[in-house]
Amino acid sequence: MTAPTETPLSGLRVLDLATLFAGPLAATMLGDFGAEVIKVEHPRKPDPSRGHGPTKDGIGLWWKLLGRNKRNLTLDLSTPGGRDVLLRLAASSDVIIENFRPGTLERWGIGWEELHAVNPRLVLTRVTGFGQFGPYARRPGFGTLAEAMSGFAAITGEPDGPPTLPPFGLADSIAALATAYAVMAALAGRDRTGEGQVVDLAIIEPILTVLGPQPLWYDQLGYVQERTGNRSRNNAPRNTYRTSDGQWVAVSTSAQSIAERVMRLVGRAELIDEPWFASGTTRAEHSDELDDAVGTWMARHTRDDAISAFEKAEAAIAPIHDIRDVMEDPQYRALGSVAEVPDPELGPLRMQNVLFRLSRTPGSIRWAGRPHGADTEEILTGLGLSGPDIARLRAEGVL
């Protein structure tokens, strides 16, 4: 893709020291909008995402997404030489994103005190499972644990089934969005004060926030949300329904007017006059009856006919897509949600585009994830290290 000539984060340098997955994804999001992102990996232990999931010709495909718009440097931070190089990089950087266990950077002599000394404007962003303090701070932390601890798994699944974890990195992805936001907030603060600061983001917290008002409900009412499958306790009908051609659709009736339109469309307008139909909460108490009404109608119509009828009635419906459908969906195509990116290793690749569109300074995918250490010499030369200096660091195992 052709990079825009002006980007909102041009001139911002980000050092990505993190692995798996929240920290690196946050750095990717910053890189998508023009930040210069330098991915720092251990010379002998690359980011594990390079080997996660399917590969092609021995090359990890997940990395092509996660490593896009990043230059790649190998550096053993636990060595004196690695510490010195990192401090030199930090002196000319704006943001560091790391996810080591609390105390690790300090043990290597590159904690906040040392980093702030070489660059008072630096923002140090620390992304860990449980945060920098508290009884769990030093435990290994992954998104799966956040999905369990936050209450997400407890409310996901069928009522008579087990708590259900998502089959993808949900908590990490939510934390990545929150991390990118936190970085921008810290940088905005720096613009006013001239001083950098530490961002402490625990992966268990952003997913708790997106789960909605559960703490309030429990605090004020003692209410504990239970598993309801595809149904909602806040409105109905809200479910997935099978059409006559064996396809699936999802229907939402979060607005009262939409619920009324759905009932008229499926031939059950008399239900609108029931006293309990007047609010989403009381409609949800009659989910069996409402699901039967919608499900019976769906079973008599193909998916395309059902979607057409709902659109004509201005009611809310969507097909249940798998990734094959996503790649062909006309709305995603119109938005450019999936972009084709040239890659010297694998040829043209299709991946998710940048998260949103800016009218004047759009983001872009300039390149897909690059090989391990591909830019090491260029980056170090830019720091002023000579050829013999770089050779010495290689001989010492620093690079």
N, C-alpha and C positions, 0 to 999 in steps of 0.2 A: 504494500500500500504506500501511496505517496504521503509523506508527513506534511502537515500544515506548516506554513512558514512562521506562524505565530502560535504559541501554545501557552496556556495559563501558568504552567509550572516551569517554563524555560528558566535556566539558571539555577534551579534547585538541585543540589546533589544529595542523594540518599544512599547510604550504605546498608545493604540488606545482609545481615549476619544470621538471619533466622532460617528455620527449616519447618516443614510439615505443620501447618499449611497457612495458618492465619497471618503470621508476620510476612512471609513471602508474597501472599496474595495482596496484602495491603500495599507492599512495595510495587507490585505489578500495576495496581490501580493508579499509583502516583506516576509511574513511568508512562502509562497510557496517555497522560495529559502533559507530557513534556519533561518531567523530571529526569535528570541523569541518574540512573540507578546502577550501582555497582554491586553485583552479587558476590559476596565473599564466601568461599567454600573451603573446607579442609582439603589439603592436597591429596590425601589418601582416602578420605571419607566424604564423597560428594553428597549433596543434598539428597536424602532418600527419595524425594519425589521423582528423581530421574529414573528410579526403578519401580515406581508404583504403577500398577495397572498394566494394560496391554502395551506392547512394544512393537515397533516395526523395524526390521533390519537391526535389531539390538538397541534401538534408540527409543527411550521412553517418551510416549506421546503426551502424557500429563505435563512433563517438563516443558514441552513446546509451548503450552499455554501459560504455565506458571512462570516460566523464565523469559517471556517475551519482553522486549524493550529493555533488557538488562545486559550490561557488560559483565563479563565473568572473570573473576580474580581468584586464584588459589592462595591461601594464607593460613598457616597454623598459628592461631592466636595464642596458643598456650606457650609458645617459645618467645624468648627475648626478642629475636628478630621480627617475629610476627607482631608482637606488641609495638615495636618501634614503627613498623610500617603502618599499622592501624592508627596510631596516634598522628602520624603525618597525614594520613587520609582524613582523619577526623578534623584536623586543623582547617581544612578547606571544604568541609561538608556542612550541610544544614541539618540532616536527620540521620540517626542510626536506628535501625529496627533490629532487635535481638530477642531471642526466646530461650536463652540458657536458663538453667535453674538459678534462683536467686543466690547471689554470692559468687557465681562463676567468674564474671568479668572482674570483680574485685580481687579474686584470687590470682588472676592473671595480670593484675596491675593496670587494668584498663576500665576501671569502674567510673562512676559519675565524677568523682573528685578529680581523677586524672584527665578525663575527657573535657570537663568543664574548664580545667586549667589551660588546656591548649586551644579551646574554642568556647568562650563564654556564650556564644549565640547558638550553640548546638542544642538540638532537641533529641534526647535519648528516649526511645520508645521501647518499653519492655513489655512483651506479650507472653504471658505464661498461663498455665492452666488455672492457677489459684491466686495469682497476684504475688506481690513482693513480701507480704507479711501475713500473719495468721497461722493457725495450727497446721494447715495443709500446704503452706507455701513451698516447702521443699519436696513435696511429692511429685512424681512424674505426672504430667497433666496432658490429656489429649481431648479432642472435641467430643469423643464418645462419652467421656466422663461428665462433661458439661451437659450433654444431652440427657444423661441420667439424673444428675444432681439438680438441674434447673427445674424439673417438673415436666419437661417435654415428653419424655418416654412414658411417664405415668398417665398422661392424658391422650396418648396416641395408640391406636389399635381398636379392635372390637371390644365391646363391653365385657364379654366373657373370655377374652383372649389375654395374652400376656402383655405387659408394657412393651412398646415397640420402638426400636431405634431406627433412624433414617438410614437408607443404604448409600449415603454420600456424606461429605463433610459439612453438615449443616451448621453446627456450632462454630467451626473454624471459619466458614464463609461469612457468617454474621459478624464474628469477631473481626474479620478482615475489614469489612465495611466500617465498623466502629473504630478500628485502628486508623484507617485513612482519615476519618473525620477527626479523630483525636489529634493526629499530626497537624492537620490544617488549623485546628483550634489553637494548638500550641504555637504554631508559626504566626497566627494572627496576634496572639499575645506578645510574641517576640517583636512584632512590628511596632508595638506600643512601648514596650519596656526596654528593648534592646538586649534582653537576656533570654537564653534558652531555658529549658526545664526538662524534668523527667515525666514521661507518660507511663503510668502503671495500669496496664489493661489485663484483667483476668478473664479468660475465655468463658468462665462460668457466668459472667454477668450480662453481656449483651443478649444472649439467648433468653435469659430471665426477663429482660426488658421487653423483648418482642412477644413474649407469651401473654402480654396484656395485664389486666387488673387483678390477677389472682391473689397477690398479697393483700390488696385492698378488700377483696371479697372475703378472704379468710379473716382479716383483722376486724372487719366491721360486722360480718355475718356468721363467721365460723364455717363458711361455705368452702368445700373442697371439690374442685372440678373432677369429674370421673371420665373414663373413656367412653366415647359415644360413636366410635367408628367414623363414618363420613357425615354423620349427623351433627347438628349444632344444638346447644341448649339455648341459643339466643334467637334463632329463627328457623322456620320451616315453610315449605319444603326446601331442604338443602341436602343433596345427596348425589351419588352417581347412579345413572340409569342406563339399562341396556336397550338398544333400539332393535327394530325388527331384523336388521341385517347383521346382528351380532356385534355391533360397535357400541362404544360407551360415550356418554356425555355427562357433563356436570351442570347442575342447576343451582343458582343462588337467588335467594329472595330476601336479602338483607334490608331492602326498602319495602315498606308496606304496599306501595303502589305496584311494585314488581310482583309481589305475592298475589295481588288481586288479578293482575294481567295473566299470570300463569294459570290460575284457577279458571278464568274465563276461556283461555285457550284450550285447556284439556277437558272442557265441557262440564266442570263442576262449580259453576258460578254460585250455586246455592250455598256453598261452604263460606263464602265471603260474608254472608249475613249471620253466621254463628258468632255469638258474643266472644268466644275465645279466639276468633280470627283477627281481632283488632290489634294485637301486638305480637311481636316476634317471639317473646318468651312463652306466651300462652299457645301460640301456634306450635311451638316446639313440643308442647305437651301432647299434641295430637299428630305427631310425626307419622305414626303408622297409617292413619287415614289419609294424610296428605301424600305420603310416599306411594300409597296404593293408587291414588288418583293420577299422579304424574307417571308412575311406572306403567300402569295399564295403557295410558295414552302413548308412551314411548314405544311400548312393545308392538304397537300397530303402525309405526312410522320408521322409515329408514333414518339414518343419522343425518344425511343431507337434508331430507325433508323436514326433520324435526328442527334443525338449526334454522332453516329458512322460515319456518312458521314462527319460531320464537323471535327471530329478528323482525319479522313483519309486525308482530305483536309488541315489539320493544320490551321483550323480556330477556333476562340474562341467562345465557347458555354458552358453553364452550365444549368442543370435542376433547376427549381424553387422548392426548398425543403420546406416542413414544418418540424417540429421537428421530426416527425416519420421517414421521409426520412433521416434526419441528423444522427439519431441513427443507421441507417443501411448502410450508405454510405461507400463504400469500401475505399475511400481516407481518410475519418476521422478515419476509423478503423485502417488503416495502420499507421497513425500518432499517434494513441492513444489519439485522441483529447477529447474523453469522457472516464473517468476513473471510475472504480468501487471502492467504498470506504466502508469498514465495519463501522457500526455504532451501538453502544450498544442500542440505543433507537428504531431505525427503521429497523435495519438489513442492508443488502447491499444497497448502494445508488449509482446511476450513476450521475455524474456531469461533467462539463467542467474540463479538466486537466489543469496543469500549462501552462502558455502562450507560452512558447518556450522551446526548448531543448538545453541544454548545454552538450558538449561531455564529459567533465571531472567532472563537479560538478553540476549535474542536480538538479532541484527542485523536490518536491514531495508533495503529499497530505498525511499528517500523520494521521489526523483525521478530521471528519466533525465537524460542529458547535456544541458546547457543551451546556449543560443546563446553565441557568442564575446563575451566581455566583458559578459555580462548583468547581473552584480552589481557592476560597477566602482564606480559612484557610491555604492552602499550600503556597500561595504567601506571606501572612502576616507572617507566621512562618519563611519563608526564609528571611524576612526583620529583623528578630530578635524579633518580638512581641511574648509574652508569651500567654498561654491559657487564663489567667485572663485578659490580655490586649485586646484580641480579643473579649472575652465575654463582656467586658465593652463597646467596640465600638458597638457591636450589640445592647446592651441595650440602647445606646444613639442614635440609628437609623442611625449610620454612615455607617454600612454594610448592 
